[in-house]
Amino acid sequence: MKIGLIPCNVGVPSVDMIVHMAKTAEEIGLESLWTFEHAIVPVDYQSPYPYSADGKMGATPETNFVDPLIALATVAAHTKTLRLGTGVNILPQANPLMLAKQAASLDFVSNGRLMLGIGIGWLKEEFEALGVPFARRGIRFADYVEAMRKVWSGETVEHESEFLHWTNFKSHPVPVQDPLPLVIGGSKKNALRRVARYGQGWYAPAMSVDMVAGLLPALDEACAAEGRDRSEIEISTMYVPAMEPAGEAVPKYRDLGVSRLIIPLQALGEKPMEGLARLGDDVLAKIA
């Protein structure tokens, strides 16, 4: 079982913490570090956050949200093997050509360690601040994925759609990995259809074995519609060690086909860096 940690870019007081987190994570044997993305945090917002009972995300407008790709480039510069995941970047609000360029560049400078997690987003106020329509973002997402893959091919790009008008150019470097892993987040049926159609991985926003198990029939259905098998998709999900000991939880997740457990930084206690140092003994040693 692969074990990751999220986020390495939110609430950090300085770059020193990012570097320390990265080095410690690699030293104790974690497989990956992950980021969250928000370009802004509105002082007030009406959009309901889908993963909390009160509809609000657990970050204030004053919370440091270091840009995910810049944070992961910093991690890459101070590590050798740690994989780099975005969990997730909001694709429809991005300029897809710039994101394709940045992702390929990060994969290049990290020697092929990027996992580009992407989703459609939920915060309408953020889209509006960026000047991007919130409506039809699922359709925009699909178009952008197809267009970015053309950029990553290294071949001459031709892509004409409702949203993009690209012609007669190339962009290098291309990603080291072929294909560059796309890890698609979400739990709704449309999200699972995107996983099945476009994803090498699925970021399941679930906090228990039962929650993951409850989503798998819909993923199987989506995969069947695309002529794929679920075994082709690497499943990553959240895991809080305090909720269930690793020795009991990991076999259950493994039986479901989960490949990676991602531990929220806040689950490590009030002093997360001290908690991170203990993860090797508390979790990793129990799943070897």
N, C-alpha and C positions, 0 to 999 in steps of 0.2 A: 504493500500500500504506500502510495506517495503522500507525503504530508507537506502542505503549504501553509502560509501565514498571510493574513490580510487585515488592514491595509498597511503598506509601508510609506504612504504618502499623505495621510490625513491626520491632522492634529499633531504633527511633528514640529517641535519648537525650532529645530535647526537642521541643516544638512548633516551635522555630526550624528544625529540620531538615525538618519537613514543609513549612513555608512556603517554605524555600529550594529544596527539591526541586520544589515546585509551580511556583514562579516560573521556575526554570531550565528545567524541562521545557517550559513554554509558550514561553519565549524561544527555545529551540533548534528548536522546531517539532514536538515530540511531540504526538500526538493525544489521548492519554489517560493517566491514572494509575489504578492498580488497588490493591485491598486484599485481604488474607487475613482470615479470621475464625476466632478461637477465643476463647470467653469465659474458658476456663481452659486451662492446660497441666498435666496430672497429673504428680506427681512420679514415678509409675510407672504404666504402662498396658499392658494386654494386647491392646487393639484394634490390628490391624495397619494401619499407614499404607500405603495402596495404591500410593504413587508413589515408594517407595525400596526398595532391595534388602533392607535390614535391618528394614523394617517400622516405622521410627521417623521422625518428622518432624524437620526440622532446626531445632528451637527448644527451648531449655531452659525449665523452669518459670519462670525469672526473666526471660525475654524479654518486653519490652514489646509487647503486642498492643493497640494503641489501637483502640477500637471503630470498625469500618469507616465507619459513617455519620457519626460525629463527626469522624473524620479527613477524610472527603471534604467535609464542610461547611466545615472549615478550608481545604481546598484551593479550594473554590468561592469563598470570601470573598477569596482573594488572586489569582484568575485570572479571565479573561474567556471563553476559548474551550475550555480543556482539558476533555475529557469525563471523567466520573467513573464508574469501574466497580468493582463488588464481585466478587472472583474467588476463591471465591464465598461468599456468606452461606448459613448452614445453615438452610434454611427449616423443616424439621419440628421443630426444637428452639425455634423462636421463637414468640412470641405473634403470630399473623398479623394481628390488628387493629392492634397497635402497629407492626409492621413496615410494614404498608400505609400507616399514618399518617406514619411517619417517611420512607418512600420518597417519598410524594407531596410531603411538605414539602421534602425535599432537592431534588427536581426543580423545585419552585416557586422556592426561593430561589436555585437555580443557573440559572434561566431555561432549563430543559429540557436539562440535560446529564447526567442520571443514566442509567446502564445497570445494571439490577439483576441481577447474577449470583447464581444460587441453585443449591443442590445438596442432596442428602439427608444428607450427612455420613457419617462413618466411626468417630468416636470415641465409643464407647458410654459411657465414663466421663464424658464431658462432658454427654451427655443425662441421665445419672443425677444429676449434680450440679445440673442445672437442673430436675429433677423431671419429665422428659418421657420417655415410653416410647421405647426404641430400636427395638423391634419394630414392623413395619408402617409404617415411616417413609416408604416410597414411596407408600403409599396416603394417608397424612397430607399429604404433599407435594402430590399432585394436588388434594386437597380444598382445601388452603390457597390454591393458585393460583387456583382458580375463585372462592373467596370473596373474595380480595383484589381481583380484577378487578371484582367488584361494588362494593367500596368505592371504587375509583378511578373508577367511572362517574359519581359524583356523584348518582346516583339513590337512592331508598329501598332499603335493603339488606334482603333476605330470603334467609337461607341456613340451612337446617336439614340437618344431617348427623350422622354418628356422632360427629364431633369438635367441631362448632360449632353453636351455637344463637343465631343472629343474627336480629333482627327489628326493623323499623320505626325505622331510624335512617339518617342521612346523615353523611358525613365530607368536610369541605372544609378546605383547598384540594384539588382534584384535580390530578394531574400535568399539567404543561405539555404533555408529549408524549402523544399518543394514537395508538397504545397506548404505555404506558410500556414500553421495551424490556426483555424478560426474556432474560437470557443464561444458558443452563442448562449446568452443568458435568458432566463425566463421560465415560467411555469404554465402559462396559458396555452390553449391548444394551438393558437397561431404561432406562438414562440416555439413550440415543439415541432411544428411544421417547418419552421426556419432551421431548426437544429438538423432535422432529417434531410433537408434539401441542401444546406450549405455548410454544415458544421463538421469539423473533425473532432470537436468536443462539445459538451453541454455543461454549462455552469448552472447547476440546479439550486435555486434559492430555497433550500429546505434545511431544517434544523434537526431532523431526526430520521432514523431508519424508516419509520412508518410513513413519514412524509414523502421520502424518495420513492418508496415502494408504491405509494398511491399514484404517483405520476408516471410510472413506467408503462402501464397499459396504453396510455395516450401516446407515449413516445414510440412504442412498438407499432401502433396503428399508423403513425406518421411515417415511420421508417418503411413499413410495408408499402405505403402509397408511393414512395420514392424508389422502390426496388432495392432498399438497403436493409441490413440487419443491424440491430442495436449494438452488436459486438464491435461494429466499425467505429463507434462513437465513444470517445473517452469521457467518462462521467466524473465530474468534480462536484463536490457539495460541501456545505459548511459543517463543521463539527466542533462542539464545545465539550472538552474533556470532562468538565465538572458535571455534565448532564448524564454521561455514561462512561465508565472506565474504558480505556482503549482496548484492554484485553477482551472485553465483552462486545464492544461496539464494532471493532474492525472486522471480525469474521462475518458479522451480519451484513455490513456494507459490502464486503468482498463477495458474498454470496449473491448480492443484487447486481453485481457487475460494476460497482463503483471503483474507480481507479485512484482517486485523489480525495483526501479530506483536507479542507482548508480551515484553519483555526482562526477565529477572529481575535485580533490583538487585544481587544478589551476583555476577552475571556481569560487573559493571563493575570488579571488582578490589577490593583491600583498602581503597582510598579511593574509595568509590562516587560521591561527589559530584564528585570530579575526573573520574572516568570518565563521569559524566552530561554534564559540560560538553563532553566530546570526542565525544559521540554524534552531534552534528550533522555533524561532518566524517567520522567513522568509518562511520556508517550512513546517515543521512538524505541526505547529499549524493550517495551512490552509488545511491539508488533513485529520485531525482527524474525 
